[in-house]
Amino acid sequence: MKLQHYLGGLEGLPEPLTLEERVFVEEWEKRIFGIHVAMMGLSNHLGSALPAYPIDEVPTAFKDEWTWADLRTGAEAMNPFDYFKFRYYEKWLGGITQFFADKGYVTEEELADRMAELSSATADFDGAEDIDDQVIAYLRLGDSPRRDVAHPKFAIGSSVRITNVPADAHSRLPGYLRGRVGTVERVFEGDYAYFCHTGDGIGDPMPIYIVEFAPREIWGPRAEDGPLSLYAELFEAYLEPIEETS
Amino acid sequence: MTGQFAYPPDREEASAKKAAALESLLIEKGVITPQTVDKVLAYFETEMTPLNGKKIVVKAWTDAEFAAKVVVDTPAAIAELDLPDGMAGAEGEHLQAVANNPGVHNLVICTLCSCFPWPVLGLPPYWYKDPTFRARAAREPRKVLAEVGVDLPAETEIKVWDSSGHSRWFVIPERPAGTEDFTDEMLMDLVTTEAMIGVALAGSAS
């Protein structure tokens, strides 16, 4: 069980809520955000994405896969107390730097040395334009997970129970919904893949549903009063039929 | 007391150096170019900003046919507007709008991470990524909304959308009363990122 999966509904948190409206609170955060987007735009899986990106021809030294799933898996692998201790982009910085070290792109020693000198590389190289063009093409064209025509198991109005399979390194099932009963409110057209096989059932293309939950079903007497509906978008692997008892 | 709760004294400086060192090394090794990060940032600073969302909202306020379509087939409705190339690009592949009306208020959250409709709203503000917001909004949205100044009538239904799948959600807020004579530009000024996620209402006419 990972605390990161069980954030929804956690109690005892500070009140009142205040809204920090800035996107970045430190200048360095912009740099790690840009690096992450570049990695997604240069990821080797884009060769088989729906826009058939000519990723093999892009003259980057980056030869690995990097998607949201990698970033999220890293965040979900953290010591949960660290997860809540560090700011959003601090987690990105840690996870992405570790990835480049683990994959052998940079060594810890190089990083330490470069942090000490802080000289920035500005030299241009052949093909630089092609790398940047690919990153921007990714931003404009995206990486849709939609695949085949769907053959959904559940219809609108069906009652479903949310699975309670053990989460692996990564999950797209909010913890607070596990074992709960909801009603299918919408069946999306098409099947949807996920970037990787998470070990809890998703990865291959499958239908996605919007499931409606009554807050009392989830939170019991700790639900808020007043008219309220909670909707989650869930892969079919996370839904089970409810056995009819007659 | 362990070191768990201590931050390094040079917390921000160390992160700034680490980010700069990483970018510098990635450039040197040919992973990215000296311009890559700046080009990515410029894309979001100049093209994919909340201005796109404001235009979508104002179109929905002023064109009933569009308003009906944008909540049913959001990508097709958006494609009719004169917006930057890339509205169906990264984090906009499957946009989904939900509209507030006198009896219904919508609130978008992401309890697992921070899924956000980049082409419509740009990059997420910190509050959206804040674990406290993500945790509390799932259980007590009415209280959270009241705390940030959205006092809804007791009979208004709140619909909370947890973005755990492929869709990237945003809210069409209600058009404020008394804005019948407003130009599109004046209307756009009433719409904020916060209103398009559901933690604010569109600004008042005065």
Interface residues (C-beta under 8 A of the other chain):
Chain A: Q4 H5 L7 G8 G9 L10 E11 L13 P14 E15 P16 L17 T18 L19 E20 E21 R22 V23 V25 E26 E27 W28 E29 K30 R31 I32 F33 G34 I35 V37 A38 M40 G41 L42 P59 T60 A61 F62 W68 R72 A75 F81 D82 F84 K85 Y88 E90 L93 I96 T97 F100 Y105 V106 E110 L111 R114 M115 L118 S119 S120 A121 T122 A123 D124 F125 A128 E129 I131 D132 V135 I136 Y138 L139 R140 L141 G142 D143 S144 P145 R146 S171 R172 L173 P174 Y176 F188 Y192 I208 P215 W219 R222 A223 E224 D225 G226 P227 L228 S229 L230 Y231 A232 E233 L234 F235
Chain B: Q4 F5 Y7 E12 A14 S15 A16 K17 K18 A19 A20 A21 L22 E23 S24 L25 L26 I27 E28 K29 G30 V31 I32 T33 P34 Q35 T36 V37 D38 K39 V40 L41 Y43 M48 D85 G86 A88 G89 A90 E91 G92 E93 H94 I109 T111 L112 C113 S114 G122 L123 P124 P125 Y126 W127 K129 D130 P131 T132 F133 R134 A135 R136 A138 R139 E140 P141 R142 K143 V144 E147 V148 A154 E155 T156 E157 I158 K159 V160 W161 D162 S163 S164 G165 H166 S167 T193 E194 V199
